[in-house]
Amino acid sequence: MKTFILLSLLTLPLLADQQQKEFYHREEIPMPEGEVLELGSIAIMPDKKVAVSSRRGEVWICEGAYEDDLSKVKWTLFARGLHEPLGMFYKEGSLYLTQRPEITKLTDTDGDGRADKFETVTQHWGIDGNYHEYNFGSDPDKEGNVWVVHCLTGSGGASDKSPWRGWCYRYGLDGKAIPTCPGIRSPGGIGFNAAGDCFYTDNQGLWNGSSSLKWLKPGGFMGNPTGNKYHTLAGLEEPPKPQSGSRMEIERKKDPRIIPPAVVFPHGKVGNSPTAVIYDSTGGKFGPFQNQVLVGEQTHSQVQRVYMEKVNGLYQGAVWKFLEDFRCGTVPVRMGEDATLFVGGTNRGWAARGGKKFNFERVRWTGKTPFEMHEMHAKPNGFTISFTEPLDESSARNLANYEVRAWTYIYQSSYGSPEVDKVTPKIEAITVAADKKSIHLKVSGRVQGHVHHFKLKGVKSASGQKLWHPDVYYTLNEIPK
């Protein structure tokens, strides 16, 4: 029996990869021989060059990552001696990296392919040597600021030696520092949506019942009060003090500065440790999900897909599984030229599927559109779900083809939470649009603040195709009026 279970677990990713190949072509990019490149960030450079940073403190430049024959890629060491960079971008001839002690500007001034000028942009925050004091940095925003989320010391503490742990700051390339959001626990990545708003992923743990994608609304509180004490350093107003054992929905009504997660990723069901945040900027060249957010997943070695909308001033939305079977735990994800998605990762210190200790891969759309849920919108009396292909109307109208559940999490100072306050909403009616590309579900029993899980187990397209991913999880922060 144990042998059968083990074989089943090993073959599940292989089966997923076989189905995925029909829509998205994944390829491994050879790494420099003998090197250990545990990728922490990826940057797109001119002339189809791609820069990657290693958690061990190196930066390498890859040439040929877009070519058909990947066996001919060329690697050049650009820099070494950095401290776990987790965020990198190219701007006006230089690479900028967010590393443990600072944001650093790297420049090759003599044209020999190696960085010879290292400039500190800012070293505003503190470090004390704890392994878990990660800093994840974004690309510049519209004002030119780099958003950085500072992990708590040990993922649960706030040392006097390390100010601004558990905070998000915006840093100008001129060194200015703008306090932006307290309440962070253990981030895994940071980035923007198509509208230019900044989001980060936070991991399940203290004050986080499950991992989630959170909107870094300036002045907002992200949920974990451990780093609140640093507010006195800048003369800021004291952040919220939530009550442990409560619910996020209850606490945010007490203090509107508390910003609930935009999208909760139910633990174990949608991965265990979300990472990179990007959006599909290709205008349809990577498939039918343009402008939607893509989120890396380290433990399950995946990339998930998120659709968000703003309701009553707050972001909320749905998450689906998307790309799977990467060969290591996904950390950086970057959209390159020609709608090429670059994915990298590491297993060091974190368990992950895939079998390799580190990886660098690329993904391209094959041109064939999968039958998928496309968007999901909250409505005053239910939800509307659109699809990438016209529906088979009879299967879409059949109530037996739907399962619905909803739950929330305990908002508490201890680690994580089980699913609690479970309910079973009821689909009262199903309306199929005239073009058969969307359905409206009239749903009773929805609960504000709950994750709503819909499984469309028997819904088919007009051509008879089953949904590639039949499960969707919608975080209902607000119910439209």
Secondary structure, DSSP 4 states (H G I P E B T S, - for coil): -HHHHHHHHHHHHHHHHHHHTTTEEEEEPPPPTT----EEEEEE-STTEEEEEETTS-EEEEESTTSS-GGG-EEEEEE--------EEEETTEEEEE-SS-EEEEE-SSSSSS--EEEEEE--S---S-TT--EEEEEE-TTSEEEEEEPPBTTTB--TTSTTTTEEEEEETTS-EEEEEE----EEEEEE-TTS-EEEEE-SBBTBSS-EEEE--TT-B-S-GGGGGGGGGGTPPPPP-PPTTB-HHHHHHH-TTB---SEE--TTTS-S-EEEEEE--STTTTSS-TT-EEEEETTTTEEEEEEEEEETTEEEEEEEEEE---SS-EEEEEE-GGGPEEEEEE-TTS--SSS-SEEEEEEEE-SPPP--EEEEEEETTEEEEEESS-B-HHHHH-GGGEEEEEEEE-B-SSB---EEEEE--EEEEEEE-TTSSEEEEEEES--TT-EEEEEE-S-BBTTSPBPS--EEEEE-S----
